[in-house]
């Protein structure tokens, strides 16, 4: 779900989904330190919570090929959550 993050962390916006085994986060906007403004980004993180509960090993960096199927699944689930946000979509999530 979308949430505002502290610009001290470098992320202006975080959209994430967490399952029992993984946490996937997208950063649609990050802070540009040169202009101190939020700019569009394609940054993302993916963590395997069973082997990395402290989220220190971003699989998108350390295992880009092996993490693609998991990323695709979680991206689709996050997109579905975006479509059913708000009161109208509460019971229509598919």
C-alpha positions as a Python dict, from the first residue, in 0.01 Angstrom:
ca = {
    (1, 'X'): (0, 0, 0),
    (2, 'X'): (120, 353, -55),
    (3, 'X'): (269, 556, 224),
    (4, 'X'): (475, 869, 253),
    (5, 'X'): (827, 803, 370),
    (6, 'X'): (1075, 1037, 529),
    (7, 'X'): (1286, 1209, 267),
    (8, 'X'): (1578, 1157, 507),
    (9, 'X'): (1578, 794, 388),
    (10, 'X'): (1587, 905, 25),
    (11, 'X'): (1239, 775, -58),
    (12, 'X'): (953, 1018, -111),
    (13, 'X'): (695, 744, -161),
    (14, 'X'): (693, 371, -88),
    (15, 'X'): (444, 117, -221),
    (16, 'X'): (495, -229, -77),
    (17, 'X'): (347, -573, -24),
    (18, 'X'): (450, -823, 239),
    (19, 'X'): (371, -1193, 236),
    (20, 'X'): (479, -1453, 493),
    (21, 'X'): (787, -1528, 282),
    (22, 'X'): (874, -1203, 100),
    (23, 'X'): (864, -825, 116),
    (24, 'X'): (858, -628, -210),
    (25, 'X'): (873, -247, -220),
    (26, 'X'): (864, 0, -506),
    (27, 'X'): (987, 357, -479),
    (28, 'X'): (801, 557, -748),
    (29, 'X'): (963, 880, -628),
    (30, 'X'): (1300, 930, -459),
    (31, 'X'): (1478, 1237, -331),
    (32, 'X'): (1724, 1400, -568),
    (33, 'X'): (1994, 1525, -334),
    (34, 'X'): (2107, 1785, -587),
    (35, 'X'): (1773, 1962, -604),
    (36, 'X'): (1615, 1838, -277),
    (37, 'X'): (1300, 1745, -473),
    (38, 'X'): (1123, 1417, -538),
    (39, 'X'): (1185, 1272, -884),
    (40, 'X'): (1042, 964, -1062),
    (41, 'X'): (1223, 636, -1000),
    (42, 'X'): (1213, 268, -1091),
    (43, 'X'): (1388, 160, -769),
    (44, 'X'): (1259, -153, -593),
    (45, 'X'): (1361, -396, -319),
    (46, 'X'): (1280, -764, -271),
    (47, 'X'): (1366, -960, 43),
    (48, 'X'): (1325, -1327, 136),
    (49, 'X'): (1197, -1298, 493),
    (50, 'X'): (1258, -1661, 587),
    (51, 'X'): (1633, -1633, 523),
    (52, 'X'): (1674, -1255, 564),
    (53, 'X'): (1431, -1133, 833),
    (54, 'X'): (1623, -805, 881),
    (55, 'X'): (1592, -723, 509),
    (56, 'X'): (1962, -672, 444),
    (57, 'X'): (2001, -871, 119),
    (58, 'X'): (1804, -715, -169),
    (59, 'X'): (1745, -1007, -406),
    (60, 'X'): (1699, -771, -699),
    (61, 'X'): (2066, -677, -659),
    (62, 'X'): (2218, -1006, -546),
    (63, 'X'): (2011, -1253, -752),
    (64, 'X'): (1839, -1062, -1034),
    (65, 'X'): (1777, -1370, -1252),
    (66, 'X'): (1657, -1595, -971),
    (67, 'X'): (1422, -1335, -824),
    (68, 'X'): (1232, -1241, -1141),
    (69, 'X'): (943, -1488, -1098),
    (70, 'X'): (888, -1380, -738),
    (71, 'X'): (908, -1014, -837),
    (72, 'X'): (656, -1060, -1119),
    (73, 'X'): (411, -1231, -883),
    (74, 'X'): (442, -963, -615),
    (75, 'X'): (425, -680, -871),
    (76, 'X'): (96, -823, -1000),
    (77, 'X'): (-42, -854, -647),
    (78, 'X'): (63, -498, -563),
    (79, 'X'): (-102, -373, -882),
    (80, 'X'): (-424, -554, -783),
    (81, 'X'): (-413, -381, -444),
    (82, 'X'): (-372, -43, -615),
    (83, 'X'): (-687, -108, -821),
    (84, 'X'): (-901, -195, -521),
    (85, 'X'): (-798, 83, -285),
    (86, 'X'): (-1063, 294, -119),
    (87, 'X'): (-1413, 214, -3),
    (88, 'X'): (-1557, 131, -346),
    (89, 'X'): (-1295, -134, -409),
    (90, 'X'): (-1305, -289, -65),
    (91, 'X'): (-1501, -596, -176),
    (92, 'X'): (-1404, -603, -542),
    (93, 'X'): (-1037, -703, -521),
    (94, 'X'): (-954, -965, -779),
}
